[in-house]
Amino acid sequence: MNTPNSAASTCQVVAPSSREALRLVRERLGPDAVVLSNRVTAEGVEVVAALEGFAAASVAVPVTAPVAAAAPNRPASPPPAAESEAVLREIHSMRGMIEEQLAGMAWNDKQRRDPVRGHLLRTLLGAGFSARLAKDILQDLPTGQSHALGMDYAKAELARRMPLLEDEGALLDEGGVYALMGPTGVGKTTTTAKLAARCVMRFGADKLALVTTDSYRIGAYEQLRIYGQILGVAVYAVKDAADLDRVLAGLRDKHMVLIDTVGMSQRDRAVAGQIAMLCGANRPVKRLLLLNASSHGDTLNEVVQAYRHGERPGGEWDLAGCIFTKVDEATHPGALIDMAIRHQLPVHYISSGQKVPEHLVPADGKALVDSVFQAGSRSALFVPGESDLEEKPEDGGDAERAAAEAARAEAASERLRAQCRQLIQALTHNAQELAANAAALSQGGIGFEQTRALWRQLAAPAGADGETAEQGEQRVSRALSFQAIDDAAALCGDYVLAVGGEARLASQECEAPQSLASTLLLSDRTGQVFAAPLQGPADAQQPAGWALQPALDKTVVHLFARVPDARLIRQWKDEGRAWAAAGSSALRIVDADTGARGTLARLAAGLVFGTALPVVYRKKAAFMSVAEARISLRPELDEMAPGTQPPLPVLRCVVRRMVDAVTGKLLAHSYVLAGEGVRAPARRMAQWPSWRSAAEPYFKLLGQGIGQMDAAAVPARRLIAGQACATVFLLQGLQDGWAETARRALAQLAGRAVRPGRPVPAAVLFEGLGKLLVLLDALETEGVAPSPAPLPAARG
């Protein structure tokens, strides 16, 4: 195609190839033609050309008057409108490209004169900041600065520009209704629970209410309800705007209401409807946007724009601020700060883990900026490197000094890594063995990861972040409570068994040993100990396990070594408490069905036992069978005058009989008494006393562990020691091959020789566990990542 203008001064041709297009241009305009533009189109290569004089006049169009003549002695008419517009577009495009190149040349010139500036730019880009903000931050950097001073300047400038919540106390004291919003999976429910816990610690549970609008995700309400039970806070579910108005109207007496909203993609049209429902409520609702720190910067920008405006841009429905979540998962978290600065969105809190509420802290500008450059990500696949940016600085004195400084820093870092490797080599023979043992413990279902998370908190100085000793104890206690909830859901059926005991503590201040009351939770199916023990004051009337029953959402059955007295049995029946105890053969009872008086031994002689099952009893082959009866305890004669003794509650009595498999001789009877409300199968109940006896050595280990950690006087440390002791106790009882290997490895870390066929003492395992956790933290700190071996199968 050949499209000339009327004066034959310009032409536009489209041909299958560039060579053919140029040939057509020369045929039309002659050898003096100048190509103004060329581009590839669907029809082929399009070339716009003009005679030399006309081309010069066309280029001058933006800055001079309209063209009067195209060439001497040759009048020219203006080109057609469409063709003129095409030429102007090409000219503007070339001008933009030239301006961009000039800006790049100016920046390169600054780098040549100040090589540190280029190094800082690459550091900011590597941390996740946009090129525009990074260059803006460094624009006014004084020349001649060292890298350390330049880094301090950049950090200070970032902290100065970032908007923050000025006073958390003022926000909580003001109260009101807050809605936590954000895309799916950003952590709204967990963050709601964390924020609720901070509110409860400040002004009590009765001043707070939780509301959820998430009726889409399975179990969303139940998850928030469990958090509410732990905190003692009421939880409400709403479905639509009318329901929300009704609930908020009924909560006007609450100082603060937190709303957990349904997660929606920023591209979902329903986002605008959700914003309208919240902002149109009968009470003012302040919206906090949750932003995932591991998201790409462009994604974060889309999220803010969608949740900030919806369908009604403006300030009336604007966001009150934002909360950064999953900061611990981010590889390049600078995009978060970049987004907050760009949109001037105040940062309220930082969430960096799953623990409630300790992994939620008020935003601190300086600390947040510092953490961005301490992320230490080694996955730089999507961060531009040296060759992807502008040209390298020219050789010179400043460049040589910068290179020498970088080389010295790298050498120092390598020395630290080498020292860490040597330490690991000396203690565990190689880093891969350490990784294999850690992986096996993590997959073993013994609470190792939870212990490791709590253990890290021991490294924090006392009073860090303004936390008192009491608050530290409450934080660790809540973490153990959440872990107990998870164990109950995974290990138990209808009941959770609880075993109380006392650990003897050696105190330097008084000669006599002190004692610490503790409670172990057990599975009602297998007797497996939970990895989250409880500690608290001993109370014979109200054992500690019952206090956790609402949160566990299962009936807690306390196991006792002996039958409680009549007064407690009556009290617990009135309160609906569940308990079980081992009885002796001489215990005096009354058969509730026949009225016959006697002892448990006499009762067992007249019972009909069920099917006998083969078992091993005291290393002998035996048959076990079970029978059950309804009984009451016989009151002591001196308790009350005859005829005035109130009737005792009826109890379940499960009798287990052991018979020698070879001779048929009776080996033993054992007895379990429980309230009638305990409806567990009799054959399973018959095992409860033996499970209780198997758990008792834990309390001795707890006393030893607290002594090794010097934690007797620090409540939070005592709780962490209890968690670690539970992990060791579980590991000691496992018969799996990986567990034996792990026990030997921990003994070697503790510097103890292991004799073949002899069990490793629990105190030695506890010492080795502490050293293992220290080594793993050293690996992470220095960036030495051992290659993990294949993981063993998880323990069921």
C-alpha positions in Angstrom: 0.0 0.0 0.0 1.3 3.5 -1.0 -0.5 6.6 0.5 1.1 9.9 -0.6 -0.2 13.4 0.2 -1.4 15.9 -2.3 2.0 17.7 -2.6 3.9 14.4 -2.8 6.1 15.7 0.2 5.3 12.8 2.5 4.1 9.2 2.1 3.1 6.2 4.1 3.8 2.7 2.8 3.0 -0.7 4.1 5.0 -3.7 2.8 5.7 -7.3 3.8 9.3 -6.4 4.8 11.4 -3.4 5.6 13.5 -3.7 2.5 10.3 -3.7 0.3 8.9 -0.7 2.2 12.2 1.4 1.7 12.1 0.5 -2.0 8.6 1.9 -2.3 9.6 5.1 -0.5 12.5 5.7 -2.8 10.2 5.1 -5.8 7.7 7.7 -4.5 10.0 10.4 -3.0 13.4 9.8 -4.5 16.8 9.3 -2.9 16.5 12.4 -0.6 13.6 10.9 1.4 13.9 10.8 5.2 12.2 8.0 7.2 10.2 9.6 10.0 9.0 6.4 11.6 8.6 2.7 11.1 6.6 0.1 13.0 5.3 -3.5 12.5 1.5 -3.8 12.0 -0.9 -6.6 11.3 -0.6 -5.8 7.6 3.2 -5.7 7.6 5.9 -3.1 8.1 4.6 0.5 8.0 7.0 3.3 7.1 6.3 7.1 7.2 8.7 9.2 5.1 9.1 12.7 3.9 11.4 14.8 1.8 14.4 16.2 3.7 13.1 19.8 3.8 9.6 18.8 4.9 11.0 16.5 7.5 13.0 19.3 9.1 10.0 21.6 9.1 7.9 18.8 10.7 10.4 18.3 13.5 10.2 22.1 14.3 6.5 22.0 14.6 6.3 21.8 18.4 8.4 24.9 19.0 7.7 27.2 16.0 4.9 28.6 14.0 3.1 26.5 11.5 5.1 25.5 8.4 4.9 28.1 5.7 7.0 26.3 3.1 8.3 22.8 2.7 11.3 23.7 0.4 12.6 26.7 -1.7 10.5 27.5 -4.7 8.1 24.6 -3.9 4.9 25.6 -2.1 3.5 22.9 0.2 0.1 22.1 1.5 -0.4 20.9 5.1 -0.5 17.1 5.4 -3.7 15.3 6.0 -5.0 15.4 9.6 -4.5 11.6 10.2 -1.0 11.7 8.8 0.0 14.8 10.8 -1.2 13.2 14.0 0.8 10.0 13.3 3.9 12.1 12.7 3.4 14.1 16.0 2.9 10.9 18.0 6.2 9.6 16.7 7.9 12.9 17.6 6.5 12.9 21.1 7.5 9.3 21.6 11.0 10.1 20.5 11.1 13.1 22.9 10.0 11.0 25.8 12.6 8.4 25.0 15.3 11.1 24.9 14.2 12.6 28.2 14.3 9.2 29.8 17.8 8.7 28.5 18.9 12.1 29.7 17.5 11.4 33.2 19.4 8.1 33.2 22.6 9.8 32.2 22.2 12.3 35.0 21.7 9.5 37.5 24.7 7.6 36.1 26.8 10.8 36.4 25.8 11.0 40.1 26.8 7.4 40.6 30.2 7.9 38.9 30.8 10.9 41.2 29.4 9.0 44.3 29.6 5.2 44.0 28.0 4.7 47.4 24.7 6.1 46.0 24.5 3.3 43.4 25.2 0.7 46.1 22.5 2.2 48.3 20.0 2.2 45.4 20.6 -1.5 44.8 20.1 -2.2 48.5 16.8 -0.4 48.5 15.6 -2.2 45.4 16.7 -5.5 46.8 14.6 -4.8 50.0 11.5 -4.4 47.8 11.2 -0.6 47.4 10.1 0.8 44.1 12.7 2.5 41.9 10.8 5.8 42.1 10.8 5.9 45.9 14.4 4.7 46.1 15.7 7.4 43.9 13.6 10.0 45.6 15.0 9.0 49.0 18.6 9.2 47.7 18.1 12.4 45.7 19.3 14.7 48.4 21.9 12.3 49.9 25.1 14.4 50.6 28.0 13.3 48.5 31.1 11.7 50.0 29.2 9.6 52.6 30.3 6.2 53.6 28.0 3.3 53.0 27.1 3.0 56.7 26.2 6.8 57.0 24.3 6.6 53.7 22.3 3.6 55.0 21.5 5.5 58.2 20.3 8.5 56.1 18.1 6.3 54.0 16.6 4.6 57.0 15.9 7.9 58.8 14.3 9.3 55.7 12.0 6.3 55.2 11.0 6.3 58.9 10.3 10.1 58.7 8.0 9.7 55.6 6.1 6.6 56.9 2.7 7.4 58.6 2.1 5.6 61.9 -0.4 5.2 64.7 0.9 7.8 67.1 -0.6 6.4 70.3 -2.0 2.9 70.8 -3.3 3.9 74.2 -5.3 6.7 72.8 -6.8 4.4 70.2 -7.8 1.8 72.8 -9.1 4.4 75.3 -11.2 6.0 72.6 -12.8 2.6 71.7 -15.5 2.3 69.1 -16.3 -0.2 66.3 -13.4 -1.4 64.2 -13.7 -3.7 61.2 -10.7 -5.7 60.0 -10.8 -6.1 56.2 -8.6 -7.6 53.5 -8.2 -10.3 50.9 -8.6 -14.0 51.6 -5.9 -15.6 53.6 -4.4 -12.4 54.9 -5.0 -13.4 58.6 -8.0 -11.4 59.6 -9.4 -13.8 62.2 -6.1 -14.4 63.9 -5.3 -10.7 63.9 -8.8 -10.0 65.4 -8.0 -12.4 68.2 -4.6 -10.8 68.8 -6.1 -7.3 68.9 -8.9 -8.6 71.2 -6.4 -10.0 73.6 -4.6 -6.6 73.8 -8.0 -4.9 74.5 -8.8 -7.5 77.2 -5.5 -6.9 78.9 -6.2 -3.2 78.9 -9.8 -2.8 80.0 -11.2 -6.3 80.7 -13.3 -8.8 78.8 -16.6 -7.4 79.7 -15.9 -4.2 77.7 -15.2 -6.0 74.4 -17.3 -7.8 71.9 -16.4 -9.7 68.7 -18.5 -9.8 65.5 -17.9 -11.9 62.4 -19.5 -11.4 59.0 -17.7 -14.4 57.5 -20.5 -16.8 56.7 -18.7 -18.3 53.6 -15.6 -20.0 55.0 -16.3 -23.3 56.8 -15.5 -23.0 60.5 -14.9 -19.3 60.4 -17.4 -18.5 63.2 -16.2 -21.5 65.3 -12.6 -20.4 65.1 -13.5 -16.9 66.4 -15.8 -18.4 69.0 -13.0 -20.5 70.4 -10.8 -17.4 70.7 -13.7 -15.6 72.4 -14.1 -18.4 74.9 -10.4 -18.3 75.8 -10.6 -14.5 76.3 -14.0 -14.6 77.9 -15.5 -12.3 75.2 -18.9 -12.7 73.6 -18.9 -13.5 69.8 -21.8 -12.6 67.4 -22.3 -13.6 63.8 -24.1 -11.3 61.3 -25.3 -12.0 57.7 -26.4 -8.7 56.3 -26.7 -5.0 56.9 -29.9 -5.3 58.9 -28.4 -8.0 61.1 -25.3 -5.8 61.6 -27.4 -2.8 62.7 -29.3 -5.0 65.2 -26.1 -6.5 66.8 -24.3 -3.1 67.0 -27.4 -1.5 68.6 -27.3 -4.2 71.3 -23.6 -3.6 71.9 -23.7 0.1 72.7 -22.6 -0.6 76.2 -19.3 -2.2 75.0 -16.3 0.0 75.0 -14.9 -1.6 71.8 -16.3 -3.9 69.1 -14.1 -5.7 66.7 -15.6 -7.0 63.4 -13.9 -9.9 61.5 -15.0 -9.5 57.9 -15.2 -12.0 55.1 -12.1 -12.1 52.9 -12.5 -11.0 49.3 -10.2 -10.5 46.4 -9.4 -6.9 45.6 -11.0 -7.6 42.1 -14.2 -8.9 43.5 -17.1 -6.5 42.9 -18.6 -7.5 46.2 -15.9 -5.4 48.0 -17.8 -2.2 47.4 -20.9 -3.8 48.8 -19.1 -4.9 51.9 -17.7 -1.4 52.4 -21.1 0.1 52.0 -22.6 -2.3 54.6 -20.0 -1.3 57.2 -19.9 2.4 56.5 -23.7 2.6 56.4 -24.2 1.0 59.8 -26.1 2.8 62.6 -22.7 3.3 64.4 -19.5 4.7 63.0 -17.3 1.8 61.8 -13.5 2.5 61.4 -12.0 0.2 58.9 -8.4 -1.2 59.2 -7.0 -2.9 56.1 -4.8 -5.9 56.5 -1.9 -6.2 54.1 0.1 -9.4 53.4 3.8 -8.6 53.7 4.7 -11.4 51.3 2.6 -10.0 48.4 4.0 -8.2 45.4 4.1 -4.4 45.5 1.7 -4.1 42.6 -0.8 -6.5 44.3 -0.6 -4.4 47.5 -1.3 -1.2 45.5 -4.4 -2.9 43.9 -5.6 -4.0 47.4 -5.3 -0.5 48.9 -7.1 1.1 45.9 -9.9 -1.4 46.0 -10.5 -1.3 49.7 -9.9 2.4 50.1 -12.5 3.7 47.6 -14.8 0.9 46.5 -17.5 2.5 44.3 -17.5 5.9 46.2 -14.1 7.6 46.1 -13.5 10.3 48.6 -12.8 10.8 52.3 -16.1 9.9 53.8 -15.5 6.1 53.7 -11.7 6.2 53.8 -9.6 3.7 55.7 -8.6 4.5 59.2 -5.3 2.7 58.8 -3.6 -0.6 58.0 -2.1 -3.6 59.7 0.9 -5.5 58.2 0.5 -9.3 58.5 2.8 -12.2 57.9 5.8 -10.0 58.1 7.8 -13.1 59.2 7.1 -14.7 55.8 8.2 -11.8 53.7 11.4 -12.0 51.6 11.3 -8.3 50.5 9.0 -6.4 52.8 10.1 -3.0 51.6 7.0 -2.9 49.4 4.9 -2.5 52.5 6.6 0.7 53.6 6.6 1.9 50.0 2.9 1.4 49.8 2.2 3.1 53.2 4.3 6.1 52.1 2.7 6.3 48.7 -0.9 6.2 49.9 -0.1 7.9 53.3 -2.0 5.1 55.1 -1.2 5.0 58.8 0.3 1.8 60.0 -1.3 0.6 63.3 0.2 -2.8 64.1 2.7 -5.4 62.8 1.7 -9.1 62.9 4.6 -11.5 62.5 3.4 -15.0 63.5 0.5 -17.2 64.6 0.9 -16.7 68.4 -2.0 -14.9 70.1 -1.4 -12.1 71.1 2.4 -11.8 71.4 2.9 -11.7 67.6 1.0 -8.4 67.3 2.9 -5.2 68.3 2.2 -1.5 67.6 4.0 -0.2 64.6 7.4 1.4 65.3 8.8 3.3 62.4 12.5 2.8 63.1 12.2 -0.8 64.1 10.1 -1.6 61.1 12.6 0.0 58.7 15.5 -1.8 60.4 13.7 -5.1 60.1 13.3 -4.6 56.3 17.0 -4.6 55.9 17.5 -7.5 58.3 15.2 -9.8 56.4 18.3 -11.6 55.0 16.5 -13.2 52.0 18.7 -15.3 49.9 16.1 -15.8 47.1 17.0 -12.9 44.9 15.5 -14.3 41.7 13.2 -11.3 41.2 15.5 -8.5 42.4 17.5 -6.7 39.7 21.2 -7.3 40.0 24.3 -5.3 39.1 24.0 -6.0 35.4 20.3 -5.2 35.3 20.7 -1.6 36.6 22.7 1.3 35.2 26.3 0.9 34.1 28.8 0.2 36.9 30.8 3.1 38.3 34.1 3.9 36.7 37.3 2.9 38.4 38.6 5.5 40.8 39.6 6.1 44.4 36.0 6.1 45.8 35.1 3.0 43.9 38.2 1.2 45.1 37.4 2.2 48.7 33.8 1.0 48.4 34.9 -2.3 46.9 37.5 -2.8 49.7 34.8 -2.1 52.3 32.4 -4.6 50.7 35.2 -7.2 50.6 36.1 -6.7 54.3 32.4 -7.1 55.2 32.0 -10.2 53.2 35.2 -11.7 54.7 34.0 -11.0 58.3 30.6 -12.6 57.5 32.4 -15.6 56.0 34.5 -16.0 59.2 31.4 -16.0 61.3 29.8 -18.6 59.1 32.9 -20.8 59.3 33.0 -20.5 63.1 29.4 -21.6 63.3 30.1 -24.6 61.0 33.1 -25.6 63.1 30.9 -25.5 66.2 28.2 -27.7 64.6 30.9 -30.0 63.3 32.3 -30.5 66.8 29.0 -31.1 68.5 27.0 -33.0 65.9 29.6 -34.3 63.4 27.9 -32.5 60.5 25.2 -30.0 59.8 23.1 -32.5 57.8 22.8 -34.7 60.9 21.6 -31.7 62.9 19.0 -30.9 60.3 17.8 -34.6 60.1 17.3 -34.7 63.9 15.5 -31.4 64.0 13.2 -32.5 61.1 12.5 -35.8 62.9 11.6 -34.0 66.1 9.4 -31.5 64.2 7.4 -34.3 62.5 7.1 -36.5 65.6 4.0 -34.9 67.1 5.7 -34.1 70.4 5.4 -30.3 70.4 9.0 -29.6 69.3 8.1 -26.6 67.1 6.1 -25.1 69.9 8.9 -25.6 72.3 11.3 -24.0 69.9 9.1 -21.0 69.4 8.8 -20.4 73.2 12.5 -21.1 73.7 13.4 -18.2 71.4 11.6 -15.9 73.8 14.2 -16.7 76.5 16.8 -14.7 74.5 14.7 -11.5 74.8 15.8 -9.3 77.7 13.5 -9.0 80.6 11.1 -6.2 80.2 11.5 -6.0 76.4 8.9 -3.9 74.6 7.7 -2.6 78.0 6.3 -6.0 79.0 5.9 -6.7 82.7 6.6 -10.1 84.2 2.9 -10.7 84.7 2.2 -9.8 81.1 4.9 -12.2 80.0 3.4 -15.0 82.0 0.0 -14.3 80.6 1.3 -14.3 77.0 3.1 -17.7 77.4 0.1 -19.1 79.3 -2.2 -18.1 76.4 0.1 -19.7 73.9 0.0 -23.0 75.8 -3.8 -22.8 76.0 -4.1 -22.5 72.2 -1.7 -25.4 71.8 -3.9 -27.5 74.2 -6.9 -26.7 72.1 -5.2 -28.0 69.0 -4.0 -31.2 70.9 -7.6 -31.8 72.2 -9.0 -31.6 68.7 -6.4 -34.0 67.2 -6.0 -36.6 70.0 -9.3 -36.8 72.0 -12.8 -38.1 71.6 -15.5 -36.9 74.0 -13.2 -36.3 76.9 -9.8 -34.8 77.9 -8.1 -36.5 80.9 -6.2 -34.3 83.4 -3.6 -35.5 85.9 -2.4 -33.1 88.6 0.9 -33.3 90.5 3.6 -31.2 92.2 7.2 -30.6 91.1 9.8 -30.1 93.8 11.9 -26.9 93.2 15.3 -26.3 94.8 15.5 -22.7 96.0 18.7 -20.8 96.9 16.8 -18.5 99.2 15.4 -21.1 101.5 16.8 -24.5 102.5 13.5 -26.4 102.3 12.5 -27.3 98.7 9.4 -25.6 97.3 6.7 -27.2 95.2 5.0 -26.2 92.0 1.5 -27.4 91.1 1.2 -28.6 87.5 -1.4 -30.4 85.4 -0.9 -32.7 82.5 -3.6 -33.3 79.9 -4.0 -36.7 78.3 -5.9 -38.2 75.4 -8.9 -40.3 76.4 -8.3 -42.6 73.5 -4.6 -43.5 73.9 -3.4 -41.8 77.1 -0.9 -39.7 75.1 0.3 -36.7 77.0 -0.4 -33.2 75.5 2.6 -31.1 74.6 1.1 -28.2 76.5 1.0 -28.6 80.4 -0.7 -26.2 82.8 0.7 -24.6 85.9 -1.1 -22.9 88.7 -1.9 -23.0 92.4 -3.0 -26.3 93.8 -6.7 -26.5 94.7 -8.1 -29.8 95.8 -11.7 -28.5 95.3 -11.2 -27.0 91.8 -8.3 -28.6 89.9 -6.7 -26.5 87.2 -7.9 -28.6 84.2 -11.5 -27.8 84.7 -10.9 -24.1 84.1 -9.8 -24.9 80.5 -12.9 -27.0 79.7 -14.9 -24.2 77.9 -12.0 -23.5 75.6 -11.3 -27.2 74.8 -14.9 -27.7 74.0 -14.7 -31.2 75.6 -15.5 -32.5 79.0 -12.3 -32.6 81.2 -12.1 -35.6 83.5 -9.7 -35.2 86.3 -7.9 -38.5 87.3 -7.1 -38.9 91.0 -4.9 -41.4 92.8 -7.5 -42.1 95.4 -11.3 -41.6 95.8 -12.2 -38.1 97.0 -14.2 -37.6 100.2 -18.0 -37.5 100.3 -18.2 -33.7 100.6 -16.2 -33.1 97.3 -18.2 -35.8 95.5 -21.5 -34.1 96.3 -20.1 -30.6 95.4 -18.7 -31.8 92.1 -22.0 -33.5 91.2 -23.9 -30.2 91.8 -21.3 -28.3 89.7 -21.4 -30.9 86.9 -17.7 -31.7 87.2 -16.3 -35.0 85.8 -13.7 -37.0 87.7 -12.4 -40.6 88.0 -10.2 -42.3 90.6 -8.6 -45.6 91.3 -10.3 -47.5 94.2 -8.8 -50.1 96.6 -10.2 -53.5 97.1 -11.0 -52.7 100.7 -13.1 -49.6 99.9 -16.5 -49.9 101.6 -19.4 -49.4 99.2 -23.1 -50.0 98.7 -24.5 -51.7 95.6 -26.9 -49.1 94.2 -29.1 -51.7 92.5 -29.4 -54.4 95.3 -28.6 -52.3 98.4 -26.0 -54.9 99.5 -23.2 -53.5 101.5 -19.6 -54.7 101.3 -16.3 -53.9 99.7 -15.1 -53.5 96.1 -13.4 -56.9 96.4 -16.7 -58.6 97.4 -18.5 -56.7 94.6 -16.0 -58.0 92.0 -16.5 -61.6 93.2 -20.2 -61.4 92.2 -19.9 -59.6 88.8 -20.2 -61.1 85.4 -17.2 -60.1 83.3 -17.3 -59.6 79.5 -15.2 -61.1 76.7 -11.6 -61.7 77.7 -8.9 -60.2 75.4 -5.3 -61.3 75.3 -2.9 -58.7 76.8 0.6 -58.5 78.3 0.5 -57.9 82.1 3.8 -57.5 84.0 5.7 -59.1 81.1 3.4 -62.2 81.1 0.7 -63.3 78.7 -2.7 -62.7 80.3 -6.4 -62.2 79.5 -8.2 -59.0 80.4 -12.0 -58.7 81.0 -14.1 -55.9 82.3 -17.3 -55.6 84.3 -19.3 -52.7 85.6 -21.7 -51.8 88.5 -23.5 -48.9 90.0 -22.4 -48.2 93.6 -22.4 -45.6 96.4 -19.8 -45.0 99.0 -20.6 -46.0 102.6 -20.3 -43.0 104.9 -18.2 -43.2 108.0 -20.2 -43.8 111.2 -18.8 -40.9 113.0 -19.6 -38.3 110.3 -23.2 -37.8 111.4 -25.7 -39.1 113.8 -27.4 -42.3 112.6 -30.3 -41.7 110.2 -29.3 -38.2 109.3 -26.6 -39.0 106.7 -27.6 -37.6 103.3 -27.5 -40.1 100.5 -24.3 -40.2 98.5 -24.3 -39.8 94.7 -24.4 -43.0 92.6 -21.1 -43.8 90.9 -19.9 -45.9 88.1 -17.5 -48.7 89.1 -15.5 -50.4 86.4 -13.6 -53.5 87.5 -10.8 -54.9 85.4 -9.8 -58.6 85.9 -6.4 -60.0 84.8 -6.0 -63.8 84.4 -2.9 -65.8 83.6 -3.1 -67.0 80.0 -1.4 -70.3 80.8 -2.7 -71.4 84.3 -6.0 -69.4 84.4 -5.0 -68.1 87.8 -6.4 -64.7 88.9 -3.5 -62.2 88.7 -5.2 -58.9 89.8 -8.3 -56.8 90.1 -8.3 -53.1 89.6 -11.1 -50.6 90.1 -12.1 -47.3 88.6 -14.8 -45.1 90.2 -16.3 -42.1 88.3 -19.4 -40.0 88.4 -22.4 -41.2 86.4 -22.0 -38.3 84.0 -18.8 -39.9 82.6 -20.0 -42.1 79.8 -16.8 -43.4 78.3 -16.6 -47.1 77.4 -15.8 -49.3 80.4 -12.9 -51.1 78.7 -11.2 -47.7 78.0 -11.9 -46.4 81.5 -10.2 -49.5 82.9 -6.9 -48.2 81.5 -7.1 -44.7 83.0 -5.3 -45.5 86.3 -2.4 -47.0 84.4 -2.2 -43.9 82.2 -2.2 -41.7 85.2 0.7 -43.7 86.8 2.6 -43.5 83.5 2.3 -39.7 83.5 3.6 -39.1 87.1 7.3 -39.1 86.3 6.8 -35.9 84.4 6.5 -33.9 87.6 9.9 -35.0 88.7 11.3 -34.0 85.3 9.6 -30.6 85.6 11.4 -29.9 88.8 14.8 -30.8 87.2 14.0 -28.8 84.1 13.1 -25.7 86.0 16.4 -26.1 88.0 18.5 -26.4 84.8 16.9 -23.2 83.4 17.1 -21.4 86.7 13.4 -20.5 86.2 12.0 -21.0 89.7 11.6 -17.3 90.3 10.3 -16.3 86.8 6.8 -17.5 86.0 7.1 -17.2 82.2 10.3 -19.2 82.3 8.6 -21.8 84.4 5.9 -22.2 81.8 8.4 -22.5 79.0 10.3 -25.1 81.0 7.1 -27.0 81.4 6.5 -27.1 77.7 10.1 -28.3 77.0 9.7 -31.0 79.7 6.5 -32.2 78.0 8.4 -32.5 74.7 11.2 -34.5 76.4 8.7 -36.7 78.3 6.9 -37.6 75.0 10.2 -38.3 73.2 11.4 -40.5 76.1 8.3 -42.7 75.8 8.4 -43.3 72.0 9.5 -46.6 70.6 10.0 -45.5 67.0 13.4 -45.8 65.3 13.7 -42.1 64.7 13.0 -41.4 68.3 15.9 -43.6 69.5 18.2 -41.8 67.0 17.0 -38.5 68.3 17.5 -39.5 72.0 21.1 -40.5 71.3 21.8 -37.3 69.4 20.5 -35.2 72.3 22.6 -37.3 74.8 25.7 -36.5 72.7 24.9 -32.8 72.7 24.6 -33.0 76.5 28.1 -34.6 76.6 26.8 -37.9 78.1 27.8 -41.4 77.0 24.9 -43.7 76.1 25.1 -47.3 77.1 23.6 -49.8 74.7 20.3 -51.1 75.8 20.0 -48.4 78.6 17.4 -45.6 78.4 18.6 -42.0 78.3 17.6 -40.2 81.5 15.0 -37.5 80.9 17.2 -34.8 82.6 20.0 -35.6 80.0 17.5 -35.3 77.1 16.3 -31.9 78.5 19.9 -30.6 78.6 20.5 -31.9 75.1 17.3 -30.3 73.8 18.4 -26.9 75.1 21.7 -27.1 73.3 20.0 -28.3 70.1 17.7 -25.2 70.2 20.6 -22.9 70.7 22.4 -24.4 67.7 19.4 -24.1 65.5 19.0 -20.4 66.4 22.7 -19.9 65.6 22.2 -21.5 62.2 19.3 -19.1 61.4 21.2 -16.1 62.7 24.3 -16.7 60.7 22.4 -17.9 57.6 23.9 -21.4 57.5 21.1 -23.6 56.3 21.9 -27.3 56.6 20.5 -29.6 54.0 17.6 -31.6 55.6 17.5 -35.3 55.3 14.3 -37.1 54.3 11.7 -36.7 57.1 10.3 -39.7 59.0 6.6 -40.5 59.1 4.7 -38.3 61.5 3.6 -39.9 64.7 -0.2 -40.6 64.8 
